């Protein structure tokens, strides 16, 4: 039986990946310190190690090591900059060392944030990024960029089979929506369901492109299991842009909310446009997104309505 380690396996993305791997007959070990989780999301069939990824050391042979552990919400990582950097520096190093020892395939979930305030839209993998190394978001952006550099160094020096994906704003059921953990879609939905004001940072003209969880999972599974793509870096996202203001209006309309849209102070270093060039993923993985934003929002709203909001 193949064995897999998933760091951050109790999180939003990780729990879906864990379920998929188990359904494929893979023995799964999760490393997660629950720093961004408010409950157990992982299936009970998985082996759970409740530790920070930078503190873990595992022996044995693993076919796959997938590094997902991160603090993806801006409010959260801005409040926890050191911890954010450590999981994507020391944590990445620890898992790479384990991968070399067990000759594992190493798959890393980077982020579209490595592009910063991109000047090329849709943004291809060849774009170097327009990123501040010292700004308020740098703990996340530069942590991801450092991890990518370290991973490619291990690929070149040790011949390690590595793959790096850069997801663009994945959303769907099970995404956390409370407090500083709520990203833009779940935060807007929560506010709309409660008929609270929808808080838009700045003028709302900044754009994002969103990817539904099932599309991310399909691309990720192909990236993990496909042979012959060692060293590849792929955008996993959508090229369809929507302004944050348009998104807020769409969510108010879809939920039939009485919420008003109010503008609050803009965020420092907030990228103005975000859109993925996914032609490379289409060519290498034979993949493209299948779920449109309207359907994805309706499924996410349905799930959140069933929750305790």
Secondary structure by P-SEA (a helix, b strand, c coil): cbbbbbcccccaaaaaaaaaaaaaccbbbbbccccccccccccccbbbbccccccccccccccbbbbccccccaaaaaacaaaaaaaaaaaaaaaaaaaaaaccbbbbbcccccccccccccccccccccccccccccaaaaaaaaaaaaaaaaaaacccbbbbbbbcccccccccccccccccaaaaaaaaaacccccccccccbbbbbbcaaaaaaaaaaaaccccccbbbbbccccccccaaaaaaaaaaaacccbbbbbcccccccccbbbbbaaaaaaaccccccccaaaaaaaaaaaaaaccc
